[in-house]
Amino acid sequence: NMSLFNVYPLNPIAITKANGSRVWDDKGQEYLDMYGGHAVISIGHTHPHWVKRIEDQLHQIAFYSNSVIMPIQEELAKAINEISGKKDFQLFLCNSGAEANENALKLASFHTGRKKIIAFKKAFHGRTSLAVAATDNPSIVAPVNETDNIIFLPLNNIAALDTCFKQNENNIAAVIIEGIQGVAGIHEASNAFLQAIRKNCDQFGAVYIADSVQCGYGRSGKFFAHDFAGVDADIYSMAKGMGNGFPVGAILIAPHIQAKFGMLGTTFGGNPLACAAALAVIEVMQKEQLLEAAKTNGDYLIQALKQIQGIKEVRGRGLMIGFEMDPSLQDFRKTLLNDFMVFTGEAKPNVIRLLPSLAITKNDIDLFLKRLQDAIALLQQKTI
């Protein structure tokens, strides 16, 4: 018998149906989804406009290679330009976040002719060769991926950044940074730090890569979390919420970085179905004003979490939130899931991550807050 390669520690739940911020298992049990399949569900599960956009495209053409003109790619570029405000940037389409970061890093090295990359402690950029080398987790870096081309610096330490640039003056190809570190447990890069990255990249001719895979696409309340710092990056990487579950990724590339034939390439990247899904996401974000909603509902949720006994610290922006539980409340994520039917994310040792749909309603947020308080009360009884 063929088995599934056992790399995922699974919750013993089979989800077979989803709508908005709700999912149902094969037994009909309903759950509140505050996790969005890991920040992927941006406009809500099975949004009718998204379903129709993909379905209509499916009847026209689902796939052709990047050897012909594809008007739908041009349409998507125009839509991203409009919602992101990154005028004159160029779009390269791929299929995932790791691929987006891989292409961003490769492009930076082509552009500068250099090898060294600055990344940060606790960073996560993906699992392909260069992306994983720039990820600060030795357990997922295979021996063949190990390289001395990556320099890991502490997050938000401007002095260490300045020193590193001075020591390596003309060897740094790029700096890659998440606007808000996700896998690490929701840690924000400060505005001053992102401004210092921009300044050093300008001074030393390096490329500033904004990894916006998890923190981008409106989740922070701005289209890119990095934009709170008021400076542009040279390359933005995107995926996760970009397709609302359809596999699609991309990089936005500043106008001064030149393309040449064959430099980057992909079979499936930018296929018509993926473009239709991505267009649907932007159309819904604009129509339902989801950037504004992420900010307003995120502020509301963060303020409410700060009032709750049993929560030690709340971090994040918009609907990208992490909160640290009192260590006495063990297995909190499992309790929320199994006893209170709420999906959340986590980060070790005891951080709960919230990455809900940007279209989540205030009623659903209130429902979550109630279940959260009930879960804390239940665990506090058990520890007495």
KAKA-V658715 format. One record per run of one state. SS is the DSSP state (H for helix, E for strand, L for the rest). FROM is the first residue (numbers start at 0). LEN is the number of residues. If there is no record, write none. Layout:
{{SS | FROM | LEN} {SS | FROM | LEN}}
//
This chain:
{{L | 0 | 14} {E | 14 | 6} {L | 20 | 1} {E | 21 | 4} {L | 25 | 4} {E | 29 | 4} {L | 33 | 2} {H | 35 | 4} {L | 39 | 5} {E | 44 | 1} {L | 45 | 2} {H | 47 | 13} {L | 60 | 10} {H | 70 | 14} {L | 84 | 5} {E | 89 | 5} {L | 94 | 2} {H | 96 | 16} {L | 112 | 3} {E | 115 | 5} {L | 120 | 8} {H | 128 | 5} {L | 133 | 4} {H | 137 | 3} {L | 140 | 2} {H | 142 | 3} {L | 145 | 4} {E | 149 | 4} {L | 153 | 4} {H | 157 | 10} {L | 167 | 4} {E | 171 | 7} {L | 178 | 1} {E | 179 | 2} {L | 181 | 5} {E | 186 | 2} {L | 188 | 2} {H | 190 | 14} {L | 204 | 2} {E | 206 | 5} {L | 211 | 13} {H | 224 | 5} {L | 229 | 5} {E | 234 | 4} {L | 238 | 1} {H | 239 | 3} {L | 242 | 6} {E | 248 | 5} {L | 253 | 18} {H | 271 | 16} {L | 287 | 2} {H | 289 | 17} {L | 306 | 4} {E | 310 | 7} {L | 317 | 2} {E | 319 | 6} {L | 325 | 6} {H | 331 | 9} {L | 340 | 1} {E | 341 | 2} {L | 343 | 1} {E | 344 | 3} {L | 347 | 3} {E | 350 | 4} {L | 354 | 7} {H | 361 | 22} {L | 383 | 1}}
//
